[in-house]
Amino acid sequence: MIDHFGINCSDWARSQQFYDAVLGVLGYGRQLEFDVAIGYGRDGKPDFWIADAAAGEASGPNREIHVAFQATDVDAVTAFHDTAVALGAESLHAPRLWPEYHPGYFGAFVRDPDGNNVEAVFHGAAH
């Protein structure tokens, strides 16, 4: 059900050091990195993300949580997005390929009623 999730960190440098260490002893490591976000996991797949709370839209007192749900195919991702928008959710990103994550990553992002960033993702979409 849960594909991956992410939290925002108020002390970016300290959080990186903390998660590198505590996840390292469990056999997890950095799988994907951006300027303000790091994805931890194994075998090239980030399952847990940390982000710099002082950067971009994540800043402020009402920082959002990010959770991504696994979808069975691209049609399910599209149905997730269409259903959420029909219920009044804000569309953050319409369904599309996200090659910066990995080839075949097809996802859609919406904001839930409490302002959280919710995603549906399918990992096997055609290029």
N, CA, C and O atoms as a DFTB+ gen file, in Angstrom:
508 C
 N C O
     1  1       0.815      -1.188       0.000
     2  2       0.000       0.000       0.000
     3  2       0.864       1.260       0.000
     4  3       0.761       2.074      -0.918
     5  1       1.712       1.433       1.013
     6  2       2.576       2.610       1.070
     7  2       3.787       2.355       0.184
     8  3       4.480       1.351       0.350
     9  1       4.041       3.252      -0.746
    10  2       5.206       3.137      -1.606
    11  2       6.397       3.841      -0.971
    12  3       7.491       3.282      -0.904
    13  1       6.184       5.065      -0.505
    14  2       7.216       5.824       0.199
    15  2       6.567       6.994       0.914
    16  3       5.418       7.338       0.638
    17  1       7.304       7.607       1.832
    18  2       6.796       8.795       2.509
    19  2       7.953       9.698       2.859
    20  3       9.111       9.282       2.819
    21  1       7.640      10.946       3.207
    22  2       8.677      11.902       3.518
    23  2       8.267      12.855       4.615
    24  3       7.088      13.144       4.816
    25  1       9.280      13.337       5.322
    26  2       9.070      14.319       6.377
    27  2       9.946      15.527       6.106
    28  3      10.897      15.454       5.328
    29  1       9.624      16.635       6.748
    30  2      10.416      17.854       6.645
    31  2      11.203      18.033       7.930
    32  3      10.712      17.737       9.019
    33  1      12.431      18.520       7.793
    34  2      13.354      18.616       8.920
    35  2      13.769      20.064       9.142
    36  3      14.182      20.753       8.209
    37  1      13.655      20.520      10.390
    38  2      13.963      21.915      10.704
    39  2      15.460      22.184      10.795
    40  3      15.892      23.307      10.534
    41  1      16.257      21.191      11.157
    42  2      17.719      21.339      11.199
    43  2      18.283      20.396      10.140
    44  3      18.575      19.233      10.419
    45  1      18.431      20.912       8.926
    46  2      18.765      20.107       7.756
    47  2      20.091      19.358       7.925
    48  3      20.154      18.158       7.657
    49  1      21.134      20.037       8.360
    50  2      22.438      19.393       8.508
    51  2      22.397      18.301       9.583
    52  3      22.915      17.203       9.380
    53  1      21.793      18.604      10.697
    54  2      21.724      17.637      11.799
    55  2      20.857      16.432      11.419
    56  3      21.176      15.296      11.769
    57  1      19.770      16.688      10.708
    58  2      18.892      15.592      10.283
    59  2      19.595      14.655       9.313
    60  3      19.433      13.438       9.398
    61  1      20.379      15.215       8.389
    62  2      21.137      14.365       7.468
    63  2      22.092      13.464       8.236
    64  3      22.170      12.264       7.975
    65  1      22.813      14.043       9.178
    66  2      23.759      13.277       9.982
    67  2      23.026      12.186      10.772
    68  3      23.476      11.041      10.824
    69  1      21.905      12.548      11.379
    70  2      21.118      11.603      12.177
    71  2      20.626      10.440      11.325
    72  3      20.856       9.280      11.668
    73  1      19.942      10.742      10.203
    74  2      19.365       9.668       9.392
    75  2      20.423       8.853       8.662
    76  3      20.237       7.651       8.473
    77  1      21.527       9.466       8.247
    78  2      22.634       8.688       7.671
    79  2      23.084       7.621       8.664
    80  3      23.300       6.469       8.289
    81  1      23.225       8.008       9.932
    82  2      23.732       7.098      10.956
    83  2      22.705       6.048      11.362
    84  3      22.993       4.852      11.314
    85  1      21.500       6.484      11.765
    86  2      20.537       5.509      12.305
    87  2      20.006       4.572      11.222
    88  3      19.759       3.396      11.489
    89  1      19.832       5.076      10.016
    90  2      19.365       4.190       8.945
    91  2      20.510       3.326       8.415
    92  3      20.291       2.208       7.948
    93  1      21.734       3.857       8.495
    94  2      22.899       3.087       8.072
    95  2      23.077       1.802       8.862
    96  3      23.412       0.765       8.290
    97  1      22.856       1.858      10.170
    98  2      23.014       0.645      10.978
    99  2      21.913      -0.375      10.687
   100  3      22.050      -1.549      11.031
   101  1      20.827       0.065      10.058
   102  2      19.752      -0.851       9.667
   103  2      19.926      -1.369       8.243
   104  3      19.116      -2.156       7.754
   105  1      21.001      -0.916       7.578
   106  2      21.262      -1.382       6.223
   107  2      20.678      -0.517       5.132
   108  3      20.651      -0.919       3.969
   109  1      20.205       0.679       5.491
   110  2      19.654       1.600       4.498
   111  2      20.662       2.707       4.227
   112  3      21.488       3.031       5.080
   113  1      20.587       3.279       3.041
   114  2      21.481       4.372       2.695
   115  2      20.819       5.327       1.726
   116  3      19.683       5.120       1.299
   117  1      21.552       6.380       1.385
   118  2      21.051       7.376       0.434
   119  2      20.919       6.739      -0.949
   120  3      21.867       6.166      -1.485
   121  1      19.720       6.857      -1.504
   122  2      19.455       6.286      -2.813
   123  2      19.300       7.348      -3.897
   124  3      19.632       7.109      -5.058
   125  1      18.798       8.517      -3.519
   126  2      18.567       9.598      -4.465
   127  2      18.648      10.903      -3.703
   128  3      18.111      11.024      -2.602
   129  1      19.332      11.897      -4.302
   130  2      19.525      13.178      -3.612
   131  2      19.230      14.339      -4.549
   132  3      19.591      14.327      -5.725
   133  1      18.566      15.336      -3.995
   134  2      18.345      16.618      -4.636
   135  2      18.891      17.684      -3.689
   136  3      19.290      17.362      -2.570
   137  1      18.916      18.925      -4.109
   138  2      19.468      19.983      -3.263
   139  2      18.836      20.036      -1.876
   140  3      19.532      20.265      -0.887
   141  1      17.539      19.830      -1.795
   142  2      16.826      19.988      -0.519
   143  2      16.076      18.731      -0.091
   144  3      15.183      18.808       0.752
   145  1      16.423      17.576      -0.658
   146  2      15.748      16.330      -0.286
   147  2      16.675      15.144      -0.507
   148  3      17.476      15.125      -1.442
   149  1      16.549      14.151       0.376
   150  2      17.333      12.923       0.288
   151  2      16.386      11.753       0.476
   152  3      15.581      11.742       1.407
   153  1      16.481      10.767      -0.408
   154  2      15.691       9.552      -0.307
   155  2      16.542       8.384       0.173
   156  3      17.580       8.081      -0.414
   157  1      16.100       7.734       1.237
   158  2      16.812       6.595       1.810
   159  2      16.089       5.297       1.464
   160  3      14.865       5.265       1.336
   161  1      16.863       4.238       1.316
   162  2      16.290       2.925       1.054
   163  2      17.385       1.925       0.780
   164  3      18.507       2.054       1.269
   165  1      17.042       0.923      -0.011
   166  2      17.982      -0.125      -0.437
   167  2      17.773      -0.396      -1.920
   168  3      16.706      -0.133      -2.475
   169  1      18.805      -0.921      -2.541
   170  2      18.715      -1.402      -3.927
   171  2      18.212      -0.352      -4.903
   172  3      17.503      -0.674      -5.857
   173  1      18.576       0.900      -4.669
   174  2      18.237       1.973      -5.601
   175  2      16.858       2.575      -5.433
   176  3      16.523       3.524      -6.142
   177  1      16.029       2.053      -4.506
   178  2      14.673       2.582      -4.329
   179  2      14.554       3.343      -3.017
   180  3      14.658       2.746      -1.946
   181  1      14.337       4.665      -3.086
   182  2      14.107       5.421      -1.854
   183  2      12.690       5.183      -1.322
   184  3      11.704       5.356      -2.038
   185  1      12.614       4.785      -0.057
   186  2      11.325       4.531       0.591
   187  2      10.976       5.588       1.622
   188  3       9.806       5.772       1.957
   189  1      11.992       6.287       2.129
   190  2      11.806       7.302       3.163
   191  2      12.608       8.534       2.763
   192  3      13.798       8.444       2.463
   193  1      11.939       9.688       2.762
   194  2      12.553      10.942       2.331
   195  2      12.620      11.936       3.479
   196  3      11.715      12.014       4.310
   197  1      13.708      12.693       3.508
   198  2      13.774      13.862       4.379
   199  2      13.959      15.079       3.485
   200  3      14.602      15.006       2.438
   201  1      13.388      16.197       3.912
   202  2      13.504      17.436       3.142
   203  2      13.830      18.584       4.079
   204  3      13.486      18.565       5.261
   205  1      14.500      19.579       3.528
   206  2      14.858      20.780       4.272
   207  2      13.609      21.631       4.447
   208  3      13.090      22.186       3.478
   209  1      13.123      21.734       5.684
   210  2      11.885      22.463       5.960
   211  2      11.997      23.949       5.654
   212  3      10.979      24.617       5.479
   213  1      13.213      24.479       5.585
   214  2      13.399      25.904       5.311
   215  2      13.394      26.209       3.814
   216  3      13.504      27.371       3.424
   217  1      13.269      25.195       2.983
   218  2      13.347      25.388       1.534
   219  2      11.965      25.348       0.890
   220  3      11.136      24.506       1.236
   221  1      11.730      26.229      -0.016
   222  2      10.546      26.195      -0.866
   223  2       9.232      26.139      -0.133
   224  3       9.062      26.744       0.926
   225  1       8.294      25.395      -0.717
   226  2       6.928      25.318      -0.184
   227  2       6.847      24.563       1.132
   228  3       5.835      24.636       1.828
   229  1       7.904      23.838       1.479
   230  2       7.866      23.073       2.724
   231  2       8.075      23.949       3.950
   232  3       7.869      23.491       5.074
   233  1       8.483      25.211       3.753
   234  2       8.784      26.061       4.904
   235  2       7.513      26.564       5.573
   236  3       6.437      26.571       4.974
   237  1       7.656      26.980       6.817
   238  2       6.526      27.536       7.548
   239  2       6.018      26.609       8.624
   240  3       6.468      25.467       8.726
   241  1       5.086      27.085       9.428
   242  2       4.616      26.317      10.577
   243  2       3.718      25.139      10.200
   244  3       3.570      24.208      10.992
   245  1       3.125      25.160       9.024
   246  2       2.214      24.086       8.624
   247  2       2.843      23.205       7.559
   248  3       2.271      22.996       6.489
   249  1       4.025      22.692       7.865
   250  2       4.724      21.858       6.893
   251  2       3.907      20.605       6.608
   252  3       3.330      19.995       7.508
   253  1       3.875      20.250       5.357
   254  2       3.112      19.084       4.927
   255  2       3.904      17.798       5.098
   256  3       5.134      17.805       5.146
   257  1       3.182      16.707       5.188
   258  2       3.742      15.361       5.125
   259  2       3.514      14.872       3.696
   260  3       2.533      15.246       3.055
   261  1       4.415      14.042       3.207
   262  2       4.247      13.452       1.874
   263  2       4.100      11.949       2.035
   264  3       4.896      11.310       2.722
   265  1       3.087      11.392       1.404
   266  2       2.915       9.943       1.371
   267  2       2.528       9.551      -0.050
   268  3       1.715      10.213      -0.696
   269  1       3.129       8.461      -0.520
   270  2       2.820       7.944      -1.855
   271  2       2.261       6.536      -1.729
   272  3       2.810       5.689      -1.023
   273  1       1.159       6.307      -2.427
   274  2       0.517       5.004      -2.439
   275  2       0.842       4.289      -3.744
   276  3       0.914       4.915      -4.802
   277  1       1.038       2.975      -3.665
   278  2       1.317       2.179      -4.853
   279  2       0.056       2.031      -5.686
   280  3      -1.030       1.776      -5.164
   281  1       0.222       2.197      -6.996
   282  2      -0.873       1.995      -7.939
   283  2      -0.533       0.805      -8.831
   284  3       0.639       0.499      -9.047
   285  1      -1.561       0.140      -9.344
   286  2      -1.351      -1.061     -10.153
   287  2      -0.947      -0.758     -11.588
   288  3      -0.336      -1.598     -12.249
   289  1      -1.284       0.445     -12.082
   290  2      -0.931       0.818     -13.447
   291  2      -1.170       2.312     -13.635
   292  3      -1.604       2.994     -12.708
   293  1      -0.886       2.822     -14.835
   294  2      -1.048       4.255     -15.087
   295  2      -2.512       4.679     -15.019
   296  3      -2.811       5.806     -14.625
   297  1      -3.426       3.787     -15.398
   298  2      -4.851       4.127     -15.325
   299  2      -5.281       4.352     -13.878
   300  3      -6.100       5.230     -13.604
   301  1      -4.742       3.573     -12.959
   302  2      -5.075       3.745     -11.542
   303  2      -4.532       5.075     -11.025
   304  3      -5.186       5.743     -10.223
   305  1      -3.338       5.462     -11.478
   306  2      -2.780       6.768     -11.083
   307  2      -3.694       7.885     -11.573
   308  3      -3.998       8.816     -10.829
   309  1      -4.126       7.788     -12.818
   310  2      -5.010       8.803     -13.395
   311  2      -6.351       8.832     -12.667
   312  3      -6.879       9.911     -12.396
   313  1      -6.909       7.667     -12.346
   314  2      -8.181       7.603     -11.618
   315  2      -8.039       8.218     -10.226
   316  3      -8.940       8.921      -9.767
   317  1      -6.920       7.960      -9.554
   318  2      -6.643       8.566      -8.251
   319  2      -6.691      10.089      -8.361
   320  3      -7.370      10.756      -7.581
   321  1      -5.972      10.622      -9.327
   322  2      -5.901      12.073      -9.519
   323  2      -7.277      12.645      -9.847
   324  3      -7.700      13.630      -9.243
   325  1      -7.975      12.032     -10.800
   326  2      -9.293      12.521     -11.210
   327  2     -10.290      12.489     -10.055
   328  3     -11.078      13.420      -9.889
   329  1     -10.259      11.430      -9.262
   330  2     -11.170      11.299      -8.124
   331  2     -10.880      12.354      -7.075
   332  3     -11.801      12.983      -6.553
   333  1      -9.606      12.555      -6.762
   334  2      -9.224      13.552      -5.761
   335  2      -9.655      14.953      -6.188
   336  3     -10.201      15.710      -5.385
   337  1      -9.412      15.291      -7.439
   338  2      -9.772      16.623      -7.947
   339  2     -11.294      16.790      -7.933
   340  3     -11.796      17.862      -7.592
   341  1     -12.027      15.742      -8.300
   342  2     -13.490      15.805      -8.276
   343  2     -14.017      16.035      -6.863
   344  3     -15.094      16.603      -6.683
   345  1     -13.256      15.593      -5.860
   346  2     -13.642      15.799      -4.467
   347  2     -13.173      17.143      -3.928
   348  3     -13.370      17.450      -2.752
   349  1     -12.551      17.947      -4.793
   350  2     -12.127      19.289      -4.399
   351  2     -10.669      19.420      -4.024
   352  3     -10.244      20.486      -3.579
   353  1      -9.891      18.366      -4.191
   354  2      -8.464      18.438      -3.854
   355  2      -7.729      19.323      -4.859
   356  3      -8.083      19.383      -6.036
   357  1      -6.702      20.004      -4.365
   358  2      -5.825      20.783      -5.237
   359  2      -4.896      19.823      -5.975
   360  3      -4.270      18.963      -5.355
   361  1      -4.805      19.965      -7.284
   362  2      -3.856      19.177      -8.059
   363  2      -2.487      19.834      -7.953
   364  3      -2.312      20.989      -8.341
   365  1      -1.526      19.097      -7.429
   366  2      -0.157      19.598      -7.372
   367  2       0.591      19.261      -8.655
   368  3       1.345      20.085      -9.173
   369  1       0.382      18.045      -9.169
   370  2       0.985      17.607     -10.434
   371  2       0.061      16.576     -11.067
   372  3      -0.238      15.548     -10.459
   373  1      -0.390      16.850     -12.282
   374  2      -1.221      15.907     -13.019
   375  2      -0.411      14.646     -13.333
   376  3       0.820      14.675     -13.301
   377  1      -1.090      13.552     -13.633
   378  2      -0.389      12.301     -13.926
   379  2       0.596      12.466     -15.088
   380  3       0.258      13.000     -16.145
   381  1       1.828      11.987     -14.856
   382  2       2.846      12.029     -15.911
   383  2       4.046      11.182     -15.510
   384  3       4.161      10.740     -14.367
   385  1       4.923      10.970     -16.461
   386  2       6.195      10.312     -16.184
   387  2       7.121      11.288     -15.455
   388  3       7.120      12.488     -15.730
   389  1       7.903      10.755     -14.529
   390  2       8.897      11.521     -13.763
   391  2      10.251      10.849     -13.946
   392  3      10.712      10.146     -13.046
   393  1      10.899      11.049     -15.096
   394  2      12.169      10.349     -15.363
   395  2      13.302      10.760     -14.433
   396  3      14.293      10.040     -14.318
   397  1      13.172      11.918     -13.760
   398  2      14.219      12.317     -12.825
   399  2      14.270      11.393     -11.609
   400  3      15.283      11.346     -10.912
   401  1      13.188      10.659     -11.347
   402  2      13.186       9.686     -10.258
   403  2      13.750       8.350     -10.746
   404  3      14.700       7.824     -10.167
   405  1      13.166       7.814     -11.799
   406  2      13.728       6.660     -12.523
   407  2      12.857       6.425     -13.751
   408  3      11.698       6.839     -13.782
   409  1      13.415       5.759     -14.769
   410  2      12.602       5.467     -15.957
   411  2      11.368       4.650     -15.562
   412  3      11.468       3.708     -14.776
   413  1      10.229       5.009     -16.099
   414  2       8.999       4.292     -15.811
   415  2       8.226       4.780     -14.601
   416  3       7.164       4.238     -14.296
   417  1       8.735       5.797     -13.899
   418  2       8.049       6.330     -12.716
   419  2       6.906       7.212     -13.190
   420  3       7.139       8.267     -13.778
   421  1       5.679       6.792     -12.940
   422  2       4.481       7.517     -13.358
   423  2       3.697       7.880     -12.112
   424  3       3.231       6.999     -11.390
   425  1       3.547       9.181     -11.852
   426  2       2.887       9.592     -10.624
   427  2       2.017      10.823     -10.787
   428  3       2.146      11.578     -11.750
   429  1       1.130      11.006      -9.823
   430  2       0.266      12.185      -9.733
   431  2       0.214      12.605      -8.275
   432  3       0.206      11.767      -7.373
   433  1       0.180      13.921      -8.054
   434  2       0.239      14.483      -6.708
   435  2      -0.946      15.417      -6.478
   436  3      -1.285      16.230      -7.338
   437  1      -1.574      15.289      -5.305
   438  2      -2.669      16.176      -4.908
   439  2      -2.448      16.604      -3.457
   440  3      -1.640      16.019      -2.735
   441  1      -3.180      17.629      -3.055
   442  2      -3.152      18.062      -1.661
   443  2      -4.443      17.572      -0.997
   444  3      -5.542      17.865      -1.469
   445  1      -4.301      16.830       0.096
   446  2      -5.479      16.301       0.795
   447  2      -6.179      17.413       1.581
   448  3      -5.678      18.536       1.608
   449  1      -7.326      17.137       2.223
   450  2      -8.063      18.189       2.927
   451  2      -7.275      18.886       4.044
   452  3      -7.610      20.008       4.424
   453  1      -6.241      18.240       4.569
   454  2      -5.426      18.863       5.612
   455  2      -4.147      19.498       5.073
   456  3      -3.309      19.957       5.849
   457  1      -3.995      19.526       3.761
   458  2      -2.840      20.174       3.158
   459  2      -1.643      19.281       2.926
   460  3      -0.582      19.769       2.537
   461  1      -1.781      17.986       3.154
   462  2      -0.670      17.071       2.926
   463  2      -0.521      16.736       1.445
   464  3      -1.494      16.748       0.690
   465  1       0.703      16.439       1.048
   466  2       1.033      16.093      -0.329
   467  2       0.868      14.586      -0.486
   468  3       1.651      13.811       0.065
   469  1      -0.156      14.169      -1.241
   470  2      -0.486      12.760      -1.403
   471  2      -0.286      12.383      -2.870
   472  3      -0.703      13.106      -3.776
   473  1       0.353      11.251      -3.081
   474  2       0.732      10.812      -4.427
   475  2       0.252       9.395      -4.675
   476  3       0.156       8.590      -3.749
   477  1      -0.049       9.093      -5.934
   478  2      -0.197       7.720      -6.399
   479  2       0.913       7.499      -7.410
   480  3       1.176       8.361      -8.249
   481  1       1.571       6.337      -7.333
   482  2       2.710       6.055      -8.209
   483  2       2.657       4.630      -8.743
   484  3       2.303       3.684      -8.039
   485  1       3.025       4.518     -10.016
   486  2       3.226       3.225     -10.677
   487  2       4.646       3.220     -11.203
   488  3       5.064       4.163     -11.875
   489  1       5.388       2.172     -10.906
   490  2       6.822       2.161     -11.242
   491  2       7.143       1.500     -12.578
   492  3       8.313       1.433     -12.956
   493  1       6.165       1.021     -13.287
   494  2       6.489       0.284     -14.506
   495  2       5.954       0.868     -15.787
   496  3       5.745       0.138     -16.755
   497  1       5.725       2.172     -15.821
   498  2       5.170       2.808     -17.022
   499  2       6.178       2.773     -18.163
   500  3       7.389       2.815     -17.943
   501  1       5.660       2.695     -19.382
   502  2       6.526       2.730     -20.575
   503  2       7.210       4.079     -20.678
   504  3       6.668       5.093     -20.240
   505  1       8.365       4.089     -21.240
   506  2       9.163       5.315     -21.359
   507  2       8.549       6.263     -22.355
   508  3       9.084       7.348     -22.586
